[in-house]
Every structure is written in C-alpha cells, then in structure tokens.
Amino acid sequence: MSTKISEAAECVAEQGGDEAFWKFSDSLYQEREVNAQTDLNSLKTFAEAAGVDGGEFDLCYNSGKYSEQIEEDIKEA
C-alpha cells in the first residue's frame, strides 16, 4: 500500500510542486489515526485539496509511471 501512496505523492509533486506535495502529505497523515491504513480511494481527494487537477492526477497515478522508480528506491533503502 505504501508504494501506491508514494506514487500518488510523486504525481502530486510533478503537477503541483513542493507546496502541493507537502499539502498532500500533511492532509494524508492528518486524516487517520497513527496506525490506521489509508483508504487509497481518498488519494485523489487529497491531491485535489492540495491544488492538483483530479483528472491529471488520475492519468498520472493510473499510468504507473512512478512504480518502477519507487521500487528502485525501496531496494536502495
């Protein structure tokens, strides 16, 4: 699940820059309890709240364009 959240965050950063990325991240982690899982269906809502166009977000997120990069980052960590 965290890989999908990371992909969403990359899409938000691509479209809205650092400010949108941090708004997205803040709202994502403020909406739930510390150990609760994030509802992946809410990612678009958080992206839009951060100022990103929902349609553009969907295109990026559903394309999987960042999945390989995220997997590589995990391997390196």
N, C-alpha and C positions, 0 to 999 in steps of 0.2 A: 504494500500500500504506500509506503513512504516514497517509493520510486515514482509513483503516479503524482504524488504531491510535489515532488521535486520537478517533474516535467511541467506541471502546471505553473510552478513558480518561474521556471525558465521562460515559458511563454509570456507570462505577465511582464517579466523584466524586458523581454525582447520588444514588447509592444509599448510598455509604459515607462521603461527606465527604472532607475533605482528607487525613485519615490513610490512608484506603483508596486514594485517588488516588496518594499517594506510595509506598505499599507496592507497588501495581500497577506504577508506573513503575520503581521500583528493581528489582523482580524481572524485569520485561520486558527491561531492558537488561543485567542481570547474567547472563541465561541464554545469551547468544550472544557470539560474537566481535565486535569493533568494527565491521567492515564486512559482517558476515553479515546476511542478511534474517531477519526474524522470521516464524516459522510462525504464520499467522493462526489456525490451528486451536488454538493454545495460549492464545489470549486469554482464553477462559472459565476455563481452569485458573489463570491469573494473577489473574483477577478473584476467583475463589473463594478463592485463597490470601490475597488482600487483605481477605477478610471479607465479600465480596458474595455474595448468593444467586445461584447459577448460573442458575436459571430466570428470575429477574427480569433478570439481566444479558442473557440471550438475548432476552427480549422487547424490551428497550431497544435492544440492538445490532442486532437483525434488523429493527426498525421503521425504521431510518434517520433517526430523529428529529433527530439532530445533523448529518447530512450537509450540509444547506444552511448551517448556521452555520459549519462547518469550511471549506466552500468560500468563504464570505464572508471568513473570517479570512485565508485564503490570498491572496485578491485584495487585501485591505488591506495585507498584508505586502509 
